[in-house]
Amino acid sequence: MTVSNTNSAVAYDPRGVVSAEPVPTAPRLNALDGVRLAVLDNTKWNAGKLLRRIAAKLEAENDFAAVTYYRKESFSKNAAPDLVEEIAANSDATLTAIGD
């Protein structure tokens, strides 16, 4: 969006326009026993440490079929499509955190 005034100066509105289609969330799992858990580290400074501790606590309380760790390329980028596909194909639930 461009905003201008009579003095010939032009100002640009930095908010822009965002459009997105709604995506439904996955249904909640009734239990975690037997679930294949993916743990996705977004590479923030403390994310890995936080995720390992949470995963260990969850493993102590639940009987997971598998726990698999994944790592994004960068916290400032979306996960690569092939990584998302791999996690979706091999997991029933995903744990992730920011960990600043």
C-alpha positions in Angstrom: 0.0 0.0 0.0 1.4 3.4 -0.9 0.4 6.6 0.9 1.3 9.9 -0.6 0.7 13.5 0.4 0.5 16.8 -1.6 4.2 17.6 -1.1 5.2 14.9 -3.5 6.7 12.7 -0.8 5.8 9.0 -1.0 5.5 6.8 2.1 5.1 3.0 1.9 3.0 1.2 4.4 5.4 -1.6 5.7 2.5 -3.8 7.0 1.7 -5.2 3.6 -1.1 -7.6 2.9 -1.0 -11.2 4.0 -3.4 -13.8 2.8 -3.4 -17.4 3.8 -5.9 -20.3 3.6 -7.0 -21.8 6.9 -5.5 -25.2 7.6 -7.3 -27.4 10.2 -5.3 -28.7 13.1 -4.7 -32.4 13.6 -6.9 -34.2 16.1 -5.4 -34.7 19.6 -4.0 -38.1 20.4 -5.8 -40.0 23.2 -2.6 -41.4 24.6 1.2 -41.3 23.8 1.9 -45.0 24.4 2.8 -46.7 21.1 3.2 -43.3 19.3 6.2 -42.6 17.0 7.4 -39.2 18.3 9.4 -36.8 16.1 11.5 -34.2 17.9 12.2 -31.2 15.7 15.1 -28.9 16.7 14.7 -25.5 15.1 18.4 -24.7 15.8 17.7 -21.8 18.3 20.4 -21.5 21.0 18.6 -23.5 23.7 16.0 -25.4 21.6 18.0 -28.7 21.5 18.7 -28.7 25.2 15.0 -27.9 26.0 13.7 -30.5 23.6 16.0 -33.3 24.9 14.9 -32.6 28.5 11.2 -32.6 27.5 11.6 -35.7 25.4 13.4 -37.5 28.2 10.5 -36.6 30.6 7.9 -37.8 28.1 9.8 -41.0 27.5 9.9 -41.7 31.2 6.2 -41.4 31.4 5.1 -43.0 28.1 6.0 -46.1 26.1 6.8 -44.6 22.7 7.2 -46.9 19.7 10.1 -44.7 18.6 11.6 -41.3 19.2 13.4 -39.7 16.3 15.3 -36.4 16.3 15.3 -34.0 13.4 17.0 -30.7 12.9 16.0 -27.7 10.7 18.5 -25.9 8.6 17.9 -22.6 10.3 15.4 -21.2 12.9 14.7 -18.3 10.5 13.5 -20.5 7.6 10.7 -23.0 7.2 11.6 -26.6 7.4 12.6 -28.0 4.1 9.6 -29.7 2.3 11.5 -33.1 2.2 12.1 -32.9 6.0 8.4 -32.1 6.6 7.4 -35.1 4.4 9.8 -37.4 6.2 8.5 -36.4 9.6 4.9 -36.8 8.5 5.6 -40.2 7.0 7.5 -41.6 10.0 5.8 -39.9 13.0 2.5 -39.8 14.7 3.3 -36.7 16.8 5.9 -33.9 16.7 7.5 -32.0 19.5 9.1 -28.7 18.8 10.0 -25.6 20.7 11.6 -22.2 20.2 14.1 -22.3 23.2 15.4 -18.7 23.2 
